[in-house]
Amino acid sequence: MNQSLPDPKRRPVPLIFLPFVAVWKFLAILTALTGRLIAGSIGLGLLIIGIILSFTFIGAVIGIPLILLGLLLVSRALF
């Protein structure tokens, strides 16, 4: 019996984590296309715009996701 073990690098992603994986892969593609410095500055810009928009209640609906996207983009550019 020759049973091959599953490759630990290629595990199926649980359905609940697919949005997070998709955002992370999108940020990886964006970082690869633009470079780390530009990706970091875009992330910092999104972070600042998100913080400014979050000062109002209605703007928080758009501001909080922009803050999260900016943080992810900056972390992707740094690491």
mmJSON file of the N, C-alpha and C atoms, coordinates in Angstrom:
{"data_MODEL":{"atom_site":{
"group_PDB":["ATOM","ATOM","ATOM","ATOM","ATOM","ATOM","ATOM","ATOM","ATOM","ATOM","ATOM","ATOM","ATOM","ATOM","ATOM","ATOM","ATOM","ATOM","ATOM","ATOM","ATOM","ATOM","ATOM","ATOM","ATOM","ATOM","ATOM","ATOM","ATOM","ATOM","ATOM","ATOM","ATOM","ATOM","ATOM","ATOM","ATOM","ATOM","ATOM","ATOM","ATOM","ATOM","ATOM","ATOM","ATOM","ATOM","ATOM","ATOM","ATOM","ATOM","ATOM","ATOM","ATOM","ATOM","ATOM","ATOM","ATOM","ATOM","ATOM","ATOM","ATOM","ATOM","ATOM","ATOM","ATOM","ATOM","ATOM","ATOM","ATOM","ATOM","ATOM","ATOM","ATOM","ATOM","ATOM","ATOM","ATOM","ATOM","ATOM","ATOM","ATOM","ATOM","ATOM","ATOM","ATOM","ATOM","ATOM","ATOM","ATOM","ATOM","ATOM","ATOM","ATOM","ATOM","ATOM","ATOM","ATOM","ATOM","ATOM","ATOM","ATOM","ATOM","ATOM","ATOM","ATOM","ATOM","ATOM","ATOM","ATOM","ATOM","ATOM","ATOM","ATOM","ATOM","ATOM","ATOM","ATOM","ATOM","ATOM","ATOM","ATOM","ATOM","ATOM","ATOM","ATOM","ATOM","ATOM","ATOM","ATOM","ATOM","ATOM","ATOM","ATOM","ATOM","ATOM","ATOM","ATOM","ATOM","ATOM","ATOM","ATOM","ATOM","ATOM","ATOM","ATOM","ATOM","ATOM","ATOM","ATOM","ATOM","ATOM","ATOM","ATOM","ATOM","ATOM","ATOM","ATOM","ATOM","ATOM","ATOM","ATOM","ATOM","ATOM","ATOM","ATOM","ATOM","ATOM","ATOM","ATOM","ATOM","ATOM","ATOM","ATOM","ATOM","ATOM","ATOM","ATOM","ATOM","ATOM","ATOM","ATOM","ATOM","ATOM","ATOM","ATOM","ATOM","ATOM","ATOM","ATOM","ATOM","ATOM","ATOM","ATOM","ATOM","ATOM","ATOM","ATOM","ATOM","ATOM","ATOM","ATOM","ATOM","ATOM","ATOM","ATOM","ATOM","ATOM","ATOM","ATOM","ATOM","ATOM","ATOM","ATOM","ATOM","ATOM","ATOM","ATOM","ATOM","ATOM","ATOM","ATOM","ATOM","ATOM","ATOM","ATOM","ATOM","ATOM","ATOM","ATOM","ATOM","ATOM","ATOM","ATOM","ATOM","ATOM","ATOM","ATOM"],
"id":[1,2,3,4,5,6,7,8,9,10,11,12,13,14,15,16,17,18,19,20,21,22,23,24,25,26,27,28,29,30,31,32,33,34,35,36,37,38,39,40,41,42,43,44,45,46,47,48,49,50,51,52,53,54,55,56,57,58,59,60,61,62,63,64,65,66,67,68,69,70,71,72,73,74,75,76,77,78,79,80,81,82,83,84,85,86,87,88,89,90,91,92,93,94,95,96,97,98,99,100,101,102,103,104,105,106,107,108,109,110,111,112,113,114,115,116,117,118,119,120,121,122,123,124,125,126,127,128,129,130,131,132,133,134,135,136,137,138,139,140,141,142,143,144,145,146,147,148,149,150,151,152,153,154,155,156,157,158,159,160,161,162,163,164,165,166,167,168,169,170,171,172,173,174,175,176,177,178,179,180,181,182,183,184,185,186,187,188,189,190,191,192,193,194,195,196,197,198,199,200,201,202,203,204,205,206,207,208,209,210,211,212,213,214,215,216,217,218,219,220,221,222,223,224,225,226,227,228,229,230,231,232,233,234,235,236,237],
"type_symbol":["N","C","C","N","C","C","N","C","C","N","C","C","N","C","C","N","C","C","N","C","C","N","C","C","N","C","C","N","C","C","N","C","C","N","C","C","N","C","C","N","C","C","N","C","C","N","C","C","N","C","C","N","C","C","N","C","C","N","C","C","N","C","C","N","C","C","N","C","C","N","C","C","N","C","C","N","C","C","N","C","C","N","C","C","N","C","C","N","C","C","N","C","C","N","C","C","N","C","C","N","C","C","N","C","C","N","C","C","N","C","C","N","C","C","N","C","C","N","C","C","N","C","C","N","C","C","N","C","C","N","C","C","N","C","C","N","C","C","N","C","C","N","C","C","N","C","C","N","C","C","N","C","C","N","C","C","N","C","C","N","C","C","N","C","C","N","C","C","N","C","C","N","C","C","N","C","C","N","C","C","N","C","C","N","C","C","N","C","C","N","C","C","N","C","C","N","C","C","N","C","C","N","C","C","N","C","C","N","C","C","N","C","C","N","C","C","N","C","C","N","C","C","N","C","C","N","C","C","N","C","C","N","C","C","N","C","C"],
"label_atom_id":["N","CA","C","N","CA","C","N","CA","C","N","CA","C","N","CA","C","N","CA","C","N","CA","C","N","CA","C","N","CA","C","N","CA","C","N","CA","C","N","CA","C","N","CA","C","N","CA","C","N","CA","C","N","CA","C","N","CA","C","N","CA","C","N","CA","C","N","CA","C","N","CA","C","N","CA","C","N","CA","C","N","CA","C","N","CA","C","N","CA","C","N","CA","C","N","CA","C","N","CA","C","N","CA","C","N","CA","C","N","CA","C","N","CA","C","N","CA","C","N","CA","C","N","CA","C","N","CA","C","N","CA","C","N","CA","C","N","CA","C","N","CA","C","N","CA","C","N","CA","C","N","CA","C","N","CA","C","N","CA","C","N","CA","C","N","CA","C","N","CA","C","N","CA","C","N","CA","C","N","CA","C","N","CA","C","N","CA","C","N","CA","C","N","CA","C","N","CA","C","N","CA","C","N","CA","C","N","CA","C","N","CA","C","N","CA","C","N","CA","C","N","CA","C","N","CA","C","N","CA","C","N","CA","C","N","CA","C","N","CA","C","N","CA","C","N","CA","C","N","CA","C","N","CA","C","N","CA","C","N","CA","C","N","CA","C","N","CA","C","N","CA","C","N","CA","C"],
"label_alt_id":[null,null,null,null,null,null,null,null,null,null,null,null,null,null,null,null,null,null,null,null,null,null,null,null,null,null,null,null,null,null,null,null,null,null,null,null,null,null,null,null,null,null,null,null,null,null,null,null,null,null,null,null,null,null,null,null,null,null,null,null,null,null,null,null,null,null,null,null,null,null,null,null,null,null,null,null,null,null,null,null,null,null,null,null,null,null,null,null,null,null,null,null,null,null,null,null,null,null,null,null,null,null,null,null,null,null,null,null,null,null,null,null,null,null,null,null,null,null,null,null,null,null,null,null,null,null,null,null,null,null,null,null,null,null,null,null,null,null,null,null,null,null,null,null,null,null,null,null,null,null,null,null,null,null,null,null,null,null,null,null,null,null,null,null,null,null,null,null,null,null,null,null,null,null,null,null,null,null,null,null,null,null,null,null,null,null,null,null,null,null,null,null,null,null,null,null,null,null,null,null,null,null,null,null,null,null,null,null,null,null,null,null,null,null,null,null,null,null,null,null,null,null,null,null,null,null,null,null,null,null,null,null,null,null,null,null,null],
"label_comp_id":["MET","MET","MET","ASN","ASN","ASN","GLN","GLN","GLN","SER","SER","SER","LEU","LEU","LEU","PRO","PRO","PRO","ASP","ASP","ASP","PRO","PRO","PRO","LYS","LYS","LYS","ARG","ARG","ARG","ARG","ARG","ARG","PRO","PRO","PRO","VAL","VAL","VAL","PRO","PRO","PRO","LEU","LEU","LEU","ILE","ILE","ILE","PHE","PHE","PHE","LEU","LEU","LEU","PRO","PRO","PRO","PHE","PHE","PHE","VAL","VAL","VAL","ALA","ALA","ALA","VAL","VAL","VAL","TRP","TRP","TRP","LYS","LYS","LYS","PHE","PHE","PHE","LEU","LEU","LEU","ALA","ALA","ALA","ILE","ILE","ILE","LEU","LEU","LEU","THR","THR","THR","ALA","ALA","ALA","LEU","LEU","LEU","THR","THR","THR","GLY","GLY","GLY","ARG","ARG","ARG","LEU","LEU","LEU","ILE","ILE","ILE","ALA","ALA","ALA","GLY","GLY","GLY","SER","SER","SER","ILE","ILE","ILE","GLY","GLY","GLY","LEU","LEU","LEU","GLY","GLY","GLY","LEU","LEU","LEU","LEU","LEU","LEU","ILE","ILE","ILE","ILE","ILE","ILE","GLY","GLY","GLY","ILE","ILE","ILE","ILE","ILE","ILE","LEU","LEU","LEU","SER","SER","SER","PHE","PHE","PHE","THR","THR","THR","PHE","PHE","PHE","ILE","ILE","ILE","GLY","GLY","GLY","ALA","ALA","ALA","VAL","VAL","VAL","ILE","ILE","ILE","GLY","GLY","GLY","ILE","ILE","ILE","PRO","PRO","PRO","LEU","LEU","LEU","ILE","ILE","ILE","LEU","LEU","LEU","LEU","LEU","LEU","GLY","GLY","GLY","LEU","LEU","LEU","LEU","LEU","LEU","LEU","LEU","LEU","VAL","VAL","VAL","SER","SER","SER","ARG","ARG","ARG","ALA","ALA","ALA","LEU","LEU","LEU","PHE","PHE","PHE"],
"label_asym_id":["A","A","A","A","A","A","A","A","A","A","A","A","A","A","A","A","A","A","A","A","A","A","A","A","A","A","A","A","A","A","A","A","A","A","A","A","A","A","A","A","A","A","A","A","A","A","A","A","A","A","A","A","A","A","A","A","A","A","A","A","A","A","A","A","A","A","A","A","A","A","A","A","A","A","A","A","A","A","A","A","A","A","A","A","A","A","A","A","A","A","A","A","A","A","A","A","A","A","A","A","A","A","A","A","A","A","A","A","A","A","A","A","A","A","A","A","A","A","A","A","A","A","A","A","A","A","A","A","A","A","A","A","A","A","A","A","A","A","A","A","A","A","A","A","A","A","A","A","A","A","A","A","A","A","A","A","A","A","A","A","A","A","A","A","A","A","A","A","A","A","A","A","A","A","A","A","A","A","A","A","A","A","A","A","A","A","A","A","A","A","A","A","A","A","A","A","A","A","A","A","A","A","A","A","A","A","A","A","A","A","A","A","A","A","A","A","A","A","A","A","A","A","A","A","A","A","A","A","A","A","A","A","A","A","A","A","A"],
"label_entity_id":["1","1","1","1","1","1","1","1","1","1","1","1","1","1","1","1","1","1","1","1","1","1","1","1","1","1","1","1","1","1","1","1","1","1","1","1","1","1","1","1","1","1","1","1","1","1","1","1","1","1","1","1","1","1","1","1","1","1","1","1","1","1","1","1","1","1","1","1","1","1","1","1","1","1","1","1","1","1","1","1","1","1","1","1","1","1","1","1","1","1","1","1","1","1","1","1","1","1","1","1","1","1","1","1","1","1","1","1","1","1","1","1","1","1","1","1","1","1","1","1","1","1","1","1","1","1","1","1","1","1","1","1","1","1","1","1","1","1","1","1","1","1","1","1","1","1","1","1","1","1","1","1","1","1","1","1","1","1","1","1","1","1","1","1","1","1","1","1","1","1","1","1","1","1","1","1","1","1","1","1","1","1","1","1","1","1","1","1","1","1","1","1","1","1","1","1","1","1","1","1","1","1","1","1","1","1","1","1","1","1","1","1","1","1","1","1","1","1","1","1","1","1","1","1","1","1","1","1","1","1","1","1","1","1","1","1","1"],
"label_seq_id":[1,1,1,2,2,2,3,3,3,4,4,4,5,5,5,6,6,6,7,7,7,8,8,8,9,9,9,10,10,10,11,11,11,12,12,12,13,13,13,14,14,14,15,15,15,16,16,16,17,17,17,18,18,18,19,19,19,20,20,20,21,21,21,22,22,22,23,23,23,24,24,24,25,25,25,26,26,26,27,27,27,28,28,28,29,29,29,30,30,30,31,31,31,32,32,32,33,33,33,34,34,34,35,35,35,36,36,36,37,37,37,38,38,38,39,39,39,40,40,40,41,41,41,42,42,42,43,43,43,44,44,44,45,45,45,46,46,46,47,47,47,48,48,48,49,49,49,50,50,50,51,51,51,52,52,52,53,53,53,54,54,54,55,55,55,56,56,56,57,57,57,58,58,58,59,59,59,60,60,60,61,61,61,62,62,62,63,63,63,64,64,64,65,65,65,66,66,66,67,67,67,68,68,68,69,69,69,70,70,70,71,71,71,72,72,72,73,73,73,74,74,74,75,75,75,76,76,76,77,77,77,78,78,78,79,79,79],
"pdbx_PDB_ins_code":[null,null,null,null,null,null,null,null,null,null,null,null,null,null,null,null,null,null,null,null,null,null,null,null,null,null,null,null,null,null,null,null,null,null,null,null,null,null,null,null,null,null,null,null,null,null,null,null,null,null,null,null,null,null,null,null,null,null,null,null,null,null,null,null,null,null,null,null,null,null,null,null,null,null,null,null,null,null,null,null,null,null,null,null,null,null,null,null,null,null,null,null,null,null,null,null,null,null,null,null,null,null,null,null,null,null,null,null,null,null,null,null,null,null,null,null,null,null,null,null,null,null,null,null,null,null,null,null,null,null,null,null,null,null,null,null,null,null,null,null,null,null,null,null,null,null,null,null,null,null,null,null,null,null,null,null,null,null,null,null,null,null,null,null,null,null,null,null,null,null,null,null,null,null,null,null,null,null,null,null,null,null,null,null,null,null,null,null,null,null,null,null,null,null,null,null,null,null,null,null,null,null,null,null,null,null,null,null,null,null,null,null,null,null,null,null,null,null,null,null,null,null,null,null,null,null,null,null,null,null,null,null,null,null,null,null,null],
"Cartn_x":[0.831,0.0,0.881,0.717,1.488,0.548,0.382,-0.471,0.407,0.15,0.945,0.331,1.201,0.752,0.357,-0.608,-0.972,0.174,0.339,1.379,0.967,1.782,1.365,1.314,1.956,1.931,0.646,-0.025,-1.238,-2.439,-2.854,-4.041,-5.239,-6.381,-7.565,-7.932,-8.339,-8.702,-10.166,-10.465,-11.874,-12.669,-13.894,-14.755,-14.873,-14.839,-15.002,-13.802,-12.628,-11.419,-11.154,-11.972,-11.731,-11.694,-12.554,-12.434,-11.091,-10.589,-9.315,-8.158,-8.231,-7.197,-7.233,-8.431,-8.556,-7.986,-8.265,-7.724,-6.206,-5.678,-4.231,-3.542,-4.148,-3.558,-3.633,-4.727,-4.836,-3.749,-3.501,-2.455,-1.075,-0.886,0.395,0.624,-0.42,-0.306,-0.038,-0.756,-0.559,0.852,1.351,2.716,3.738,3.513,4.451,4.454,3.3,3.229,3.814,3.555,3.962,5.287,5.672,6.88,6.54,7.472,7.214,7.037,7.825,7.758,6.429,6.015,4.752,3.576,3.653,2.573,2.456,3.597,3.563,2.996,3.339,2.804,1.316,0.877,-0.563,-1.296,-0.732,-1.338,-1.41,-0.355,-0.352,-1.393,-1.521,-2.539,-3.947,-4.201,-5.518,-5.783,-4.747,-4.881,-5.274,-4.624,-4.924,-6.324,-6.681,-8.029,-9.089,-8.822,-9.767,-9.952,-8.865,-8.959,-9.763,-9.515,-10.254,-11.744,-12.056,-13.462,-14.15,-13.402,-14.007,-14.433,-14.082,-14.514,-16.014,-16.641,-18.093,-18.714,-19.951,-20.61,-20.85,-21.302,-21.581,-20.279,-19.244,-17.959,-17.27,-17.662,-17.049,-17.356,-18.486,-18.838,-17.792,-17.261,-16.217,-14.836,-14.717,-13.418,-12.776,-13.553,-12.996,-12.442,-13.175,-12.54,-11.297,-11.28,-10.077,-8.906,-9.175,-8.118,-7.562,-8.445,-7.999,-7.218,-7.696,-6.988,-5.629,-5.568,-4.293,-3.312,-3.804,-2.942,-2.419,-3.287,-2.851,-1.824,-2.035,-1.107,0.247,0.24,1.498,2.219,1.47,2.108,2.633,1.935,2.41,3.667,3.745,4.925,6.131,5.893,6.996,7.518,6.633,7.042,6.995],
"Cartn_y":[-1.17,0.0,1.239,2.009,3.24,4.428,4.864,6.025,7.245,8.241,9.457,10.366,10.994,11.925,13.244,13.941,15.246,16.239,17.081,18.1,19.165,19.398,20.381,21.8,22.054,23.399,23.662,22.638,22.792,22.22,22.899,22.475,23.256,22.608,23.377,24.384,25.55,26.629,26.454,26.513,26.44,27.598,27.342,28.295,29.624,29.588,30.822,31.753,31.212,32.025,32.487,32.104,32.467,33.979,34.79,36.234,36.806,36.321,36.81,36.378,35.152,34.645,35.415,35.717,36.461,37.871,38.542,39.892,39.832,38.837,38.728,38.451,37.586,37.309,38.542,39.299,40.537,41.524,41.641,42.536,42.048,40.741,40.203,40.533,40.422,40.765,42.257,43.08,44.528,44.911,44.267,44.545,44.114,42.974,42.495,43.413,43.953,44.82,46.203,46.744,48.126,48.252,47.25,47.349,47.691,47.411,47.573,49.027,49.914,51.312,51.952,51.722,52.303,51.642,50.328,49.639,50.139,50.378,50.916,52.314,53.149,54.516,54.533,53.652,53.54,53.077,52.099,51.619,52.693,53.485,54.581,55.636,55.913,56.858,56.365,55.081,54.508,54.536,54.315,54.344,55.735,56.749,58.137,58.539,58.203,58.527,57.808,56.551,55.797,56.404,56.889,57.524,58.821,59.606,60.864,60.592,59.584,59.268,58.703,58.073,57.455,58.463,59.735,60.738,60.981,60.695,60.817,59.429,59.358,58.057,57.416,58.204,57.665,57.295,58.092,57.797,56.582,56.175,55.011,53.728,53.722,52.545,52.3,53.349,53.232,53.351,54.109,54.38,53.178,52.379,51.223,50.18,49.825,48.909,49.496,50.827,51.444,51.366,51.532,51.4,49.98,49.002,47.609,47.286,47.77,47.533,48.22,49.427,50.132,49.411,48.903,48.15,46.881,46.184,44.965,45.27,46.352,46.707,47.131,47.873,48.262,47.042,46.129,44.933,44.044,44.002,43.22,43.85,45.155,45.83,45.662,45.585,45.454,44.027,43.041,41.653,40.873],
"Cartn_z":[0.0,0.0,0.0,-1.038,-1.17,-1.025,0.198,0.44,0.614,-0.183,-0.062,1.001,1.73,2.753,2.105,2.677,2.11,2.289,1.322,1.377,2.397,3.428,4.448,3.915,2.799,2.23,1.441,0.981,0.167,0.903,1.96,2.681,2.166,2.108,1.703,2.782,2.345,3.26,3.647,4.946,5.349,4.742,4.459,3.767,4.507,5.816,6.594,6.445,6.1,5.975,4.551,3.598,2.203,1.953,2.563,2.328,2.789,3.92,4.423,3.515,3.045,2.139,0.827,0.343,-0.913,-0.78,0.338,0.549,0.655,1.372,1.545,0.206,-0.629,-1.951,-2.846,-2.748,-3.515,-3.1,-1.807,-1.331,-1.754,-1.815,-2.274,-3.743,-4.552,-5.972,-6.134,-5.366,-5.429,-5.011,-3.962,-3.506,-4.544,-5.18,-6.198,-7.414,-7.761,-8.934,-8.664,-7.506,-7.254,-6.518,-5.802,-4.998,-3.564,-2.707,-1.271,-0.859,-1.399,-0.971,-1.368,-2.597,-3.059,-2.347,-2.15,-1.44,-0.009,0.639,2.001,2.057,1.07,1.075,0.72,-0.165,-0.449,0.803,1.517,2.752,3.809,3.921,4.89,4.516,3.218,2.766,3.055,2.789,3.096,4.598,5.373,6.824,7.31,6.796,7.195,6.74,5.5,4.998,5.824,6.18,7.003,8.374,8.97,10.288,10.198,9.163,8.989,8.771,7.946,7.706,8.944,9.824,11.005,12.059,11.887,12.853,12.796,11.669,11.576,11.63,12.07,12.203,10.84,9.89,8.557,7.843,8.04,7.416,8.002,9.21,9.847,9.086,8.38,7.586,6.502,5.946,4.926,5.554,6.615,7.22,7.88,8.59,9.295,8.319,7.244,6.273,5.611,5.387,4.82,5.79,7.074,8.077,8.058,8.032,8.017,6.745,5.609,4.352,4.359,4.914,5.022,5.926,7.06,7.967,7.314,6.605,5.923,4.842,4.123,3.05,3.619,4.706,5.34,5.905,6.545,7.08,5.967,4.843,3.701,3.104,3.124,2.59,3.516,4.817,5.769,5.869,5.793,6.0,4.745],
"occupancy":[1.0,1.0,1.0,1.0,1.0,1.0,1.0,1.0,1.0,1.0,1.0,1.0,1.0,1.0,1.0,1.0,1.0,1.0,1.0,1.0,1.0,1.0,1.0,1.0,1.0,1.0,1.0,1.0,1.0,1.0,1.0,1.0,1.0,1.0,1.0,1.0,1.0,1.0,1.0,1.0,1.0,1.0,1.0,1.0,1.0,1.0,1.0,1.0,1.0,1.0,1.0,1.0,1.0,1.0,1.0,1.0,1.0,1.0,1.0,1.0,1.0,1.0,1.0,1.0,1.0,1.0,1.0,1.0,1.0,1.0,1.0,1.0,1.0,1.0,1.0,1.0,1.0,1.0,1.0,1.0,1.0,1.0,1.0,1.0,1.0,1.0,1.0,1.0,1.0,1.0,1.0,1.0,1.0,1.0,1.0,1.0,1.0,1.0,1.0,1.0,1.0,1.0,1.0,1.0,1.0,1.0,1.0,1.0,1.0,1.0,1.0,1.0,1.0,1.0,1.0,1.0,1.0,1.0,1.0,1.0,1.0,1.0,1.0,1.0,1.0,1.0,1.0,1.0,1.0,1.0,1.0,1.0,1.0,1.0,1.0,1.0,1.0,1.0,1.0,1.0,1.0,1.0,1.0,1.0,1.0,1.0,1.0,1.0,1.0,1.0,1.0,1.0,1.0,1.0,1.0,1.0,1.0,1.0,1.0,1.0,1.0,1.0,1.0,1.0,1.0,1.0,1.0,1.0,1.0,1.0,1.0,1.0,1.0,1.0,1.0,1.0,1.0,1.0,1.0,1.0,1.0,1.0,1.0,1.0,1.0,1.0,1.0,1.0,1.0,1.0,1.0,1.0,1.0,1.0,1.0,1.0,1.0,1.0,1.0,1.0,1.0,1.0,1.0,1.0,1.0,1.0,1.0,1.0,1.0,1.0,1.0,1.0,1.0,1.0,1.0,1.0,1.0,1.0,1.0,1.0,1.0,1.0,1.0,1.0,1.0,1.0,1.0,1.0,1.0,1.0,1.0,1.0,1.0,1.0,1.0,1.0,1.0],
"B_iso_or_equiv":[0.0,0.0,0.0,0.0,0.0,0.0,0.0,0.0,0.0,0.0,0.0,0.0,0.0,0.0,0.0,0.0,0.0,0.0,0.0,0.0,0.0,0.0,0.0,0.0,0.0,0.0,0.0,0.0,0.0,0.0,0.0,0.0,0.0,0.0,0.0,0.0,0.0,0.0,0.0,0.0,0.0,0.0,0.0,0.0,0.0,0.0,0.0,0.0,0.0,0.0,0.0,0.0,0.0,0.0,0.0,0.0,0.0,0.0,0.0,0.0,0.0,0.0,0.0,0.0,0.0,0.0,0.0,0.0,0.0,0.0,0.0,0.0,0.0,0.0,0.0,0.0,0.0,0.0,0.0,0.0,0.0,0.0,0.0,0.0,0.0,0.0,0.0,0.0,0.0,0.0,0.0,0.0,0.0,0.0,0.0,0.0,0.0,0.0,0.0,0.0,0.0,0.0,0.0,0.0,0.0,0.0,0.0,0.0,0.0,0.0,0.0,0.0,0.0,0.0,0.0,0.0,0.0,0.0,0.0,0.0,0.0,0.0,0.0,0.0,0.0,0.0,0.0,0.0,0.0,0.0,0.0,0.0,0.0,0.0,0.0,0.0,0.0,0.0,0.0,0.0,0.0,0.0,0.0,0.0,0.0,0.0,0.0,0.0,0.0,0.0,0.0,0.0,0.0,0.0,0.0,0.0,0.0,0.0,0.0,0.0,0.0,0.0,0.0,0.0,0.0,0.0,0.0,0.0,0.0,0.0,0.0,0.0,0.0,0.0,0.0,0.0,0.0,0.0,0.0,0.0,0.0,0.0,0.0,0.0,0.0,0.0,0.0,0.0,0.0,0.0,0.0,0.0,0.0,0.0,0.0,0.0,0.0,0.0,0.0,0.0,0.0,0.0,0.0,0.0,0.0,0.0,0.0,0.0,0.0,0.0,0.0,0.0,0.0,0.0,0.0,0.0,0.0,0.0,0.0,0.0,0.0,0.0,0.0,0.0,0.0,0.0,0.0,0.0,0.0,0.0,0.0,0.0,0.0,0.0,0.0,0.0,0.0],
"pdbx_formal_charge":[null,null,null,null,null,null,null,null,null,null,null,null,null,null,null,null,null,null,null,null,null,null,null,null,null,null,null,null,null,null,null,null,null,null,null,null,null,null,null,null,null,null,null,null,null,null,null,null,null,null,null,null,null,null,null,null,null,null,null,null,null,null,null,null,null,null,null,null,null,null,null,null,null,null,null,null,null,null,null,null,null,null,null,null,null,null,null,null,null,null,null,null,null,null,null,null,null,null,null,null,null,null,null,null,null,null,null,null,null,null,null,null,null,null,null,null,null,null,null,null,null,null,null,null,null,null,null,null,null,null,null,null,null,null,null,null,null,null,null,null,null,null,null,null,null,null,null,null,null,null,null,null,null,null,null,null,null,null,null,null,null,null,null,null,null,null,null,null,null,null,null,null,null,null,null,null,null,null,null,null,null,null,null,null,null,null,null,null,null,null,null,null,null,null,null,null,null,null,null,null,null,null,null,null,null,null,null,null,null,null,null,null,null,null,null,null,null,null,null,null,null,null,null,null,null,null,null,null,null,null,null,null,null,null,null,null,null],
"auth_seq_id":[1,1,1,2,2,2,3,3,3,4,4,4,5,5,5,6,6,6,7,7,7,8,8,8,9,9,9,10,10,10,11,11,11,12,12,12,13,13,13,14,14,14,15,15,15,16,16,16,17,17,17,18,18,18,19,19,19,20,20,20,21,21,21,22,22,22,23,23,23,24,24,24,25,25,25,26,26,26,27,27,27,28,28,28,29,29,29,30,30,30,31,31,31,32,32,32,33,33,33,34,34,34,35,35,35,36,36,36,37,37,37,38,38,38,39,39,39,40,40,40,41,41,41,42,42,42,43,43,43,44,44,44,45,45,45,46,46,46,47,47,47,48,48,48,49,49,49,50,50,50,51,51,51,52,52,52,53,53,53,54,54,54,55,55,55,56,56,56,57,57,57,58,58,58,59,59,59,60,60,60,61,61,61,62,62,62,63,63,63,64,64,64,65,65,65,66,66,66,67,67,67,68,68,68,69,69,69,70,70,70,71,71,71,72,72,72,73,73,73,74,74,74,75,75,75,76,76,76,77,77,77,78,78,78,79,79,79],
"auth_comp_id":["MET","MET","MET","ASN","ASN","ASN","GLN","GLN","GLN","SER","SER","SER","LEU","LEU","LEU","PRO","PRO","PRO","ASP","ASP","ASP","PRO","PRO","PRO","LYS","LYS","LYS","ARG","ARG","ARG","ARG","ARG","ARG","PRO","PRO","PRO","VAL","VAL","VAL","PRO","PRO","PRO","LEU","LEU","LEU","ILE","ILE","ILE","PHE","PHE","PHE","LEU","LEU","LEU","PRO","PRO","PRO","PHE","PHE","PHE","VAL","VAL","VAL","ALA","ALA","ALA","VAL","VAL","VAL","TRP","TRP","TRP","LYS","LYS","LYS","PHE","PHE","PHE","LEU","LEU","LEU","ALA","ALA","ALA","ILE","ILE","ILE","LEU","LEU","LEU","THR","THR","THR","ALA","ALA","ALA","LEU","LEU","LEU","THR","THR","THR","GLY","GLY","GLY","ARG","ARG","ARG","LEU","LEU","LEU","ILE","ILE","ILE","ALA","ALA","ALA","GLY","GLY","GLY","SER","SER","SER","ILE","ILE","ILE","GLY","GLY","GLY","LEU","LEU","LEU","GLY","GLY","GLY","LEU","LEU","LEU","LEU","LEU","LEU","ILE","ILE","ILE","ILE","ILE","ILE","GLY","GLY","GLY","ILE","ILE","ILE","ILE","ILE","ILE","LEU","LEU","LEU","SER","SER","SER","PHE","PHE","PHE","THR","THR","THR","PHE","PHE","PHE","ILE","ILE","ILE","GLY","GLY","GLY","ALA","ALA","ALA","VAL","VAL","VAL","ILE","ILE","ILE","GLY","GLY","GLY","ILE","ILE","ILE","PRO","PRO","PRO","LEU","LEU","LEU","ILE","ILE","ILE","LEU","LEU","LEU","LEU","LEU","LEU","GLY","GLY","GLY","LEU","LEU","LEU","LEU","LEU","LEU","LEU","LEU","LEU","VAL","VAL","VAL","SER","SER","SER","ARG","ARG","ARG","ALA","ALA","ALA","LEU","LEU","LEU","PHE","PHE","PHE"],
"auth_asym_id":["A","A","A","A","A","A","A","A","A","A","A","A","A","A","A","A","A","A","A","A","A","A","A","A","A","A","A","A","A","A","A","A","A","A","A","A","A","A","A","A","A","A","A","A","A","A","A","A","A","A","A","A","A","A","A","A","A","A","A","A","A","A","A","A","A","A","A","A","A","A","A","A","A","A","A","A","A","A","A","A","A","A","A","A","A","A","A","A","A","A","A","A","A","A","A","A","A","A","A","A","A","A","A","A","A","A","A","A","A","A","A","A","A","A","A","A","A","A","A","A","A","A","A","A","A","A","A","A","A","A","A","A","A","A","A","A","A","A","A","A","A","A","A","A","A","A","A","A","A","A","A","A","A","A","A","A","A","A","A","A","A","A","A","A","A","A","A","A","A","A","A","A","A","A","A","A","A","A","A","A","A","A","A","A","A","A","A","A","A","A","A","A","A","A","A","A","A","A","A","A","A","A","A","A","A","A","A","A","A","A","A","A","A","A","A","A","A","A","A","A","A","A","A","A","A","A","A","A","A","A","A","A","A","A","A","A","A"],
"auth_atom_id":["N","CA","C","N","CA","C","N","CA","C","N","CA","C","N","CA","C","N","CA","C","N","CA","C","N","CA","C","N","CA","C","N","CA","C","N","CA","C","N","CA","C","N","CA","C","N","CA","C","N","CA","C","N","CA","C","N","CA","C","N","CA","C","N","CA","C","N","CA","C","N","CA","C","N","CA","C","N","CA","C","N","CA","C","N","CA","C","N","CA","C","N","CA","C","N","CA","C","N","CA","C","N","CA","C","N","CA","C","N","CA","C","N","CA","C","N","CA","C","N","CA","C","N","CA","C","N","CA","C","N","CA","C","N","CA","C","N","CA","C","N","CA","C","N","CA","C","N","CA","C","N","CA","C","N","CA","C","N","CA","C","N","CA","C","N","CA","C","N","CA","C","N","CA","C","N","CA","C","N","CA","C","N","CA","C","N","CA","C","N","CA","C","N","CA","C","N","CA","C","N","CA","C","N","CA","C","N","CA","C","N","CA","C","N","CA","C","N","CA","C","N","CA","C","N","CA","C","N","CA","C","N","CA","C","N","CA","C","N","CA","C","N","CA","C","N","CA","C","N","CA","C","N","CA","C","N","CA","C","N","CA","C","N","CA","C","N","CA","C","N","CA","C","N","CA","C"],
"pdbx_PDB_model_num":[1,1,1,1,1,1,1,1,1,1,1,1,1,1,1,1,1,1,1,1,1,1,1,1,1,1,1,1,1,1,1,1,1,1,1,1,1,1,1,1,1,1,1,1,1,1,1,1,1,1,1,1,1,1,1,1,1,1,1,1,1,1,1,1,1,1,1,1,1,1,1,1,1,1,1,1,1,1,1,1,1,1,1,1,1,1,1,1,1,1,1,1,1,1,1,1,1,1,1,1,1,1,1,1,1,1,1,1,1,1,1,1,1,1,1,1,1,1,1,1,1,1,1,1,1,1,1,1,1,1,1,1,1,1,1,1,1,1,1,1,1,1,1,1,1,1,1,1,1,1,1,1,1,1,1,1,1,1,1,1,1,1,1,1,1,1,1,1,1,1,1,1,1,1,1,1,1,1,1,1,1,1,1,1,1,1,1,1,1,1,1,1,1,1,1,1,1,1,1,1,1,1,1,1,1,1,1,1,1,1,1,1,1,1,1,1,1,1,1,1,1,1,1,1,1,1,1,1,1,1,1,1,1,1,1,1,1]
}}}
